[in-house]
Amino acid sequence: MIRRVTAPALFPPPTYSHASVVEAGTKLAFLAGSVPLDAQGSLVGEGDPVRQAEQVIANLEEQLRAIGSDLAHVLATDVYVVSQETSVLSAVWEVVEASGLSTGPHSSTLIGVACLGYSGQLVEITATAAIPEEAR
């Protein structure tokens, strides 16, 4: 159902693929950005991008569970981090790697940005996922 591709002519990515190919007939889900809010709407991990990334991943798992999917079926993500420091982006990426998202590995872009939608928000992840046949 999912074929992960690393282009042999390109530098091999460390923990993601260059592309994810999904065969026709597969149900796809395009998820809204997962944010570091708890179930009551309070910001988790103020000032701490690693803690926020952990909450974002936990919320992403809930989004996926609601549609009958999981982290292993994520095809692509965009990881937004409020920072210009590569060390901060790398720390957030370590959370992504540890989460199981890189198991595929999925296709991903890590982006440093100036700000995000919620006051104090430092991390957001958007995702595209396949929904397994058994969940349809």
C-alpha positions, 0 to 999 in steps of 0.5 A, a space after each residue: 500500500 505504501 512505498 517509501 522512496 529514497 532517490 539513489 542519485 540524491 544524498 541519503 536523508 538521515 531518518 526520512 524518505 524523499 517520497 511516499 507513494 500510495 497506490 490508487 484506491 487508498 484512503 488518505 487523510 490530510 490532518 490539520 496542524 497538531 498543536 501543543 494544547 492539552 484537552 482543556 485548551 491550555 498551552 503545554 510546555 511554555 518556552 520549551 520546544 521539546 516538551 511542546 513537540 512531545 505534546 504535539 506528537 501525542 495530539 497527532 496520535 489522537 488525531 490519527 486514532 480518530 480516523 482509524 490510523 496511526 503514526 506508522 501510516 503517516 506519509 508526510 509531515 511539515 514540522 514547524 518550529 519557532 526558531 532560527 537556531 538549528 540546535 532547537 530544530 534538531 532537538 524537536 526533530 529528535 522528538 519526531 524520530 523517537 515518536 515512531 514517525 520515522 519508522 516508515 520513514 515518512 517524508 518530512 520537512 523541518 521548518 524554522 518560522 517566526 511565529 505560530 497561531 497560539 500565544 507561546 506556541 513553538 511547535 506545530 506538525 501537519 500530516 498526511 496519512 493513509 488509513 489502513 484497509 481494516 479501518 475503512 
